[in-house]
């Protein structure tokens, strides 16, 4: 068998990324429907602050010009989920802020309570730049061993 496979005319990588982002939407939709997080579940959601459709306060864009992580645990409200984005209000240094985040802007979703994580490809096949924690009045992330981390990366031919 040859190692020289033809380029796919079907965008499998985009289809898989879209399907995995739909998992995030479904989980957030369940939280919206039930009115809260079940048990010890809580979420760390990382997203591109400059992505198309992201609507966050200017001071957060200045502090996090590329990427930021928010925590949905105790102090969040007004969660609304649509097919293409979610909205949520959080506090940052005890100041309320409303965020609109398209699912296409999300680069990572983690539920440390059950050691579950999804990581999404960054546009342009480049690694995300390091960034500070969002500090939206929630506890710091606890590093996990990653046994349930799903990373999808379809290598491109060079």
C-alpha positions in Angstrom: 0.0 0.0 0.0 1.2 3.5 -0.8 1.9 6.2 1.7 1.0 8.7 -1.0 -2.7 9.2 -0.3 -4.6 11.8 -2.3 -5.9 15.0 -0.6 -9.5 14.5 0.5 -12.2 16.5 -1.3 -14.4 16.0 1.8 -13.5 18.4 4.7 -13.5 15.7 7.4 -11.5 17.8 9.8 -14.1 20.6 9.7 -17.0 18.2 10.0 -15.5 16.6 13.1 -14.6 19.9 14.7 -18.2 21.1 14.1 -19.6 17.9 15.7 -17.4 18.2 18.7 -18.4 21.9 19.2 -22.0 20.7 19.1 -21.2 18.6 22.2 -20.4 21.8 24.0 -23.6 23.4 22.8 -25.7 20.4 24.0 -24.1 20.3 27.4 -24.6 24.1 27.9 -28.2 23.7 26.6 -28.8 21.1 29.3 -27.5 23.5 31.9 -29.8 26.2 30.6 -32.8 23.9 30.6 -32.2 22.6 34.1 -31.2 26.0 35.5 -27.9 24.9 36.9 -24.9 22.5 36.9 -25.5 19.0 38.2 -23.4 17.7 41.1 -19.8 18.9 41.1 -19.7 19.6 37.3 -18.1 22.9 36.3 -16.6 24.1 33.0 -13.5 25.9 31.8 -14.2 27.3 28.3 -11.3 28.8 26.3 -12.0 30.9 23.3 -10.5 33.3 20.8 -11.4 36.8 21.9 -10.9 38.3 18.4 -13.0 35.6 16.6 -15.9 36.6 14.4 -19.0 37.0 16.5 -17.4 37.3 19.9 -18.9 40.1 21.9 -17.1 40.8 25.2 -16.3 44.1 27.0 -13.4 46.1 25.7 -11.4 45.8 28.9 -11.4 42.0 28.6 -10.2 42.2 25.0 -7.4 44.5 26.1 -6.4 42.2 28.9 -6.8 39.0 26.8 -6.1 40.1 23.2 -5.9 36.6 21.8 -7.5 34.0 24.0 -9.1 33.7 27.4 -10.6 31.1 29.6 -13.9 31.5 31.6 -15.2 29.3 34.4 -18.8 28.3 34.7 -19.3 27.1 38.2 -21.0 29.2 40.9 -21.1 32.8 39.8 -22.8 32.9 36.4 -26.3 33.8 35.2 -28.3 34.6 32.1 -27.0 31.5 30.2 -28.6 31.4 26.8 -27.7 28.8 24.2 -28.5 28.9 20.5 -27.3 26.7 17.6 -24.3 28.9 16.8 -23.3 30.6 20.1 -23.9 31.0 23.8 -24.3 34.0 26.1 -23.5 34.2 29.7 -23.0 36.8 32.4 -20.0 36.5 34.8 -18.1 38.7 37.2 -14.5 39.7 36.7 -13.0 41.4 39.8 -16.5 41.8 41.1 -17.6 43.6 38.0 -20.5 42.0 36.0 -19.9 41.4 32.2 -22.1 39.9 29.5 -20.3 37.7 27.0 -21.5 36.3 23.6 -19.3 33.5 22.4 -19.8 31.6 19.1 -19.1 27.9 19.3 -16.7 28.4 16.4 -14.5 30.6 18.7 -14.0 27.9 21.3 -10.6 26.2 21.5 -11.0 24.1 24.6 -13.8 22.8 26.9 -13.0 21.1 30.2 -15.1 19.6 32.9 -12.5 18.8 35.6 -15.1 17.2 37.9 -15.1 14.1 35.6 -11.7 14.6 33.9 -13.3 15.4 30.5 -11.8 17.7 27.9 -12.2 18.6 24.3 -9.5 20.6 22.4 -10.3 22.2 19.0 -8.0 23.0 16.2 -6.9 26.6 15.9 -7.4 28.3 12.6 -4.2 28.2 10.5 -2.8 25.1 12.2 -0.8 27.1 14.7 -0.6 26.4 18.4 -2.5 28.8 20.7 -0.4 31.5 22.4 0.0 31.2 26.2 -2.5 33.4 28.1 -3.3 34.4 31.7 -6.2 32.8 33.5 -9.5 34.7 33.2 -9.8 35.2 37.0 -13.6 35.5 36.7 -14.1 35.1 40.4 -13.8 31.3 40.4 -11.2 28.8 41.6 -8.1 28.0 39.6 -8.0 25.1 37.2 -6.6 21.8 38.5 -4.4 20.0 36.1 -5.6 16.5 35.3 -3.9 13.6 33.7 -5.8 14.0 30.5 -7.1 10.4 30.3 -10.4 11.6 28.7 -8.9 14.3 26.5 -10.1 14.2 22.9 -7.8 16.0 20.5 -8.6 15.9 16.8 -5.8 17.0 14.5 -5.8 15.9 10.9 -2.3 16.5 9.6 -2.0 18.4 6.3 0.3 17.2 3.6 3.4 19.4 3.3 
